Amino acid sequence: MEYLTGIFSNQPNLTAVLQIGLDILILGLLAVLLGGRKRRATDKDRAVVESFEKIIGQTETISQEFGANLQKRQELIKEITAALDERIQEARDSSDRIERLLKKATQDLEAPASANMAPPPSGIRQSAKTDQQKVFFLADKGLDAAEIAKSLRKPVGEVELILNLRKITPS
């Protein structure tokens, strides 16, 4: 043994050559083992592959349906947004109309009271008198009790009461 150790230690090239030779031999055996054994697809392997193919096909179908559904929802959102924009514009127009009517009512109230309006009872404050006149003016312009209440920031019941009192009081 010492003899072999002495030979190999004195000749480092021989050790490298021997190592390379062993590596080549191991690689050759590995190639023979792997090359000689071809893997054959079994029925079980085919079933797994078919199962994966079905899953991939179903996933693709679901993805396409999801894309179409998403596109429909985007179109619906655009339609809703357009309708909301129209409603907002209508609300702005109504608000502007009410503001103009209120300004006109305020201007008319600052002018001397018309002769055809019934005098209010003596115990009513001046602000209540102007509220009644505003209600009457807006009612004469065609607004209903709910619109008048909203524009004057009064309860609907109060506006209805004022309008009903107007009907029963003599002119």
TIKEZA-111740 format. One record per residue (C-alpha): x, y, z; residue number from 1; residue in one letter. Coordinates in steps of 0.02 Angstrom, whole numbers, padded with zeros to 5 digits. Layout:
REM TIKEZA-111740
(site (X Y Z) NUM 'a')
...
END
This chain:
REM TIKEZA-111740
(site (00000 00000 00000) 1 'm')
(site (00140 00116 00042) 2 'e')
(site (00214 00072 -00123) 3 'y')
(site (00058 00130 -00216) 4 'l')
(site (00048 00286 -00110) 5 't')
(site (00227 00325 -00148) 6 'g')
(site (00202 00302 -00334) 7 'i')
(site (00048 00412 -00338) 8 'f')
(site (00121 00546 -00227) 9 's')
(site (00278 00560 -00333) 10 'n')
(site (00181 00575 -00492) 11 'q')
(site (00037 00698 -00476) 12 'p')
(site (-00006 00684 -00662) 13 'n')
(site (-00039 00499 -00645) 14 'l')
(site (-00166 00534 -00505) 15 't')
(site (-00256 00660 -00614) 16 'a')
(site (-00259 00539 -00762) 17 'v')
(site (-00325 00399 -00651) 18 'l')
(site (-00461 00517 -00580) 19 'q')
(site (-00515 00569 -00755) 20 'i')
(site (-00521 00387 -00810) 21 'g')
(site (-00635 00340 -00665) 22 'l')
(site (-00748 00489 -00701) 23 'd')
(site (-00765 00437 -00884) 24 'i')
(site (-00804 00258 -00832) 25 'l')
(site (-00942 00316 -00711) 26 'i')
(site (-01017 00432 -00843) 27 'l')
(site (-01018 00292 -00971) 28 'g')
(site (-01108 00174 -00851) 29 'l')
(site (-01235 00310 -00812) 30 'l')
(site (-01266 00341 -00998) 31 'a')
(site (-01291 00155 -01029) 32 'v')
(site (-01415 00142 -00886) 33 'l')
(site (-01515 00294 -00936) 34 'l')
(site (-01507 00266 -01124) 35 'g')
(site (-01556 00084 -01115) 36 'g')
(site (-01711 00124 -01013) 37 'r')
(site (-01834 00217 -01119) 38 'k')
(site (-01983 00276 -01023) 39 'r')
(site (-02146 00216 -01094) 40 'r')
(site (-02303 00315 -01063) 41 'a')
(site (-02426 00215 -00963) 42 't')
(site (-02614 00229 -00967) 43 'd')
(site (-02606 00319 -00800) 44 'k')
(site (-02485 00448 -00871) 45 'd')
(site (-02597 00475 -01022) 46 'r')
(site (-02748 00499 -00908) 47 'a')
(site (-02654 00631 -00808) 48 'v')
(site (-02602 00722 -00966) 49 'v')
(site (-02780 00718 -01033) 50 'e')
(site (-02844 00782 -00867) 51 's')
(site (-02722 00928 -00873) 52 'f')
(site (-02773 00965 -01053) 53 'e')
(site (-02957 00970 -01001) 54 'k')
(site (-02916 01085 -00856) 55 'i')
(site (-02818 01201 -00970) 56 'i')
(site (-02962 01204 -01096) 57 'g')
(site (-03089 01242 -00960) 58 'q')
(site (-02977 01378 -00889) 59 't')
(site (-02962 01458 -01060) 60 'e')
(site (-03152 01454 -01083) 61 't')
(site (-03178 01531 -00911) 62 'i')
(site (-03048 01664 -00950) 63 's')
(site (-03136 01711 -01112) 64 'q')
(site (-03306 01718 -01026) 65 'e')
(site (-03232 01824 -00887) 66 'f')
(site (-03157 01944 -01014) 67 'g')
(site (-03323 01961 -01104) 68 'a')
(site (-03415 01986 -00939) 69 'n')
(site (-03289 02117 -00886) 70 'l')
(site (-03310 02210 -01050) 71 'q')
(site (-03500 02209 -01030) 72 'k')
(site (-03483 02276 -00854) 73 'r')
(site (-03370 02416 -00914) 74 'q')
(site (-03499 02464 -01046) 75 'e')
(site (-03637 02459 -00915) 76 'l')
(site (-03535 02570 -00800) 77 'i')
(site (-03511 02694 -00943) 78 'k')
(site (-03699 02695 -00975) 79 'e')
(site (-03737 02720 -00791) 80 'i')
(site (-03609 02859 -00779) 81 't')
(site (-03686 02947 -00930) 82 'a')
(site (-03860 02931 -00855) 83 'a')
(site (-03798 02999 -00689) 84 'l')
(site (-03715 03144 -00776) 85 'd')
(site (-03880 03184 -00861) 86 'e')
(site (-03972 03176 -00694) 87 'r')
(site (-03841 03288 -00612) 88 'i')
(site (-03863 03414 -00751) 89 'q')
(site (-04053 03408 -00731) 90 'e')
(site (-04032 03435 -00543) 91 'a')
(site (-03917 03583 -00575) 92 'r')
(site (-04044 03656 -00697) 93 'd')
(site (-04184 03634 -00570) 94 's')
(site (-04078 03712 -00434) 95 's')
(site (-04039 03861 -00545) 96 'd')
(site (-04224 03880 -00586) 97 'r')
(site (-04271 03876 -00401) 98 'i')
(site (-04134 04002 -00360) 99 'e')
(site (-04199 04120 -00494) 100 'r')
(site (-04375 04100 -00428) 101 'l')
(site (-04318 04133 -00250) 102 'l')
(site (-04224 04289 -00303) 103 'k')
(site (-04378 04349 -00395) 104 'k')
(site (-04486 04307 -00245) 105 'a')
(site (-04370 04405 -00131) 106 't')
(site (-04373 04553 -00250) 107 'q')
(site (-04562 04544 -00262) 108 'd')
(site (-04577 04535 -00072) 109 'l')
(site (-04468 04687 -00050) 110 'e')
(site (-04588 04781 -00166) 111 'a')
(site (-04753 04838 -00090) 112 'p')
(site (-04875 04696 -00058) 113 'a')
(site (-05002 04671 -00194) 114 's')
(site (-05182 04715 -00162) 115 'a')
(site (-05252 04544 -00199) 116 'n')
(site (-05155 04458 -00060) 117 'm')
(site (-05251 04430 00101) 118 'a')
(site (-05180 04520 00253) 119 'p')
(site (-05099 04402 00377) 120 'p')
(site (-05169 04384 00553) 121 'p')
(site (-05103 04517 00671) 122 's')
(site (-05001 04399 00782) 123 'g')
(site (-04885 04334 00644) 124 'i')
(site (-04705 04394 00641) 125 'r')
(site (-04636 04484 00490) 126 'q')
(site (-04521 04337 00444) 127 's')
(site (-04668 04216 00447) 128 'a')
(site (-04761 04335 00334) 129 'k')
(site (-04620 04333 00208) 130 't')
(site (-04609 04143 00220) 131 'd')
(site (-04794 04133 00177) 132 'q')
(site (-04770 04252 00033) 133 'q')
(site (-04623 04149 -00031) 134 'k')
(site (-04727 03991 -00022) 135 'v')
(site (-04871 04075 -00114) 136 'f')
(site (-04755 04146 -00246) 137 'f')
(site (-04671 03977 -00280) 138 'l')
(site (-04841 03891 -00283) 139 'a')
(site (-04902 04018 -00410) 140 'd')
(site (-04749 03976 -00517) 141 'k')
(site (-04806 03794 -00524) 142 'g')
(site (-04695 03712 -00393) 143 'l')
(site (-04774 03578 -00284) 144 'd')
(site (-04763 03572 -00093) 145 'a')
(site (-04611 03456 -00091) 146 'a')
(site (-04511 03568 -00208) 147 'e')
(site (-04560 03724 -00110) 148 'i')
(site (-04513 03641 00054) 149 'a')
(site (-04345 03588 -00014) 150 'k')
(site (-04304 03759 -00087) 151 's')
(site (-04357 03853 00071) 152 'l')
(site (-04286 03722 00187) 153 'r')
(site (-04451 03701 00276) 154 'k')
(site (-04545 03543 00323) 155 'p')
(site (-04665 03483 00189) 156 'v')
(site (-04807 03482 00315) 157 'g')
(site (-04780 03666 00354) 158 'e')
(site (-04784 03712 00170) 159 'v')
(site (-04942 03609 00143) 160 'e')
(site (-05022 03694 00294) 161 'l')
(site (-04983 03866 00224) 162 'i')
(site (-05053 03818 00055) 163 'l')
(site (-05210 03743 00134) 164 'n')
(site (-05235 03901 00240) 165 'l')
(site (-05224 04003 00081) 166 'r')
(site (-05365 03901 00006) 167 'k')
(site (-05483 03925 00153) 168 'i')
(site (-05448 04109 00193) 169 't')
(site (-05556 04234 00101) 170 'p')
(site (-05466 04348 -00023) 171 's')
END
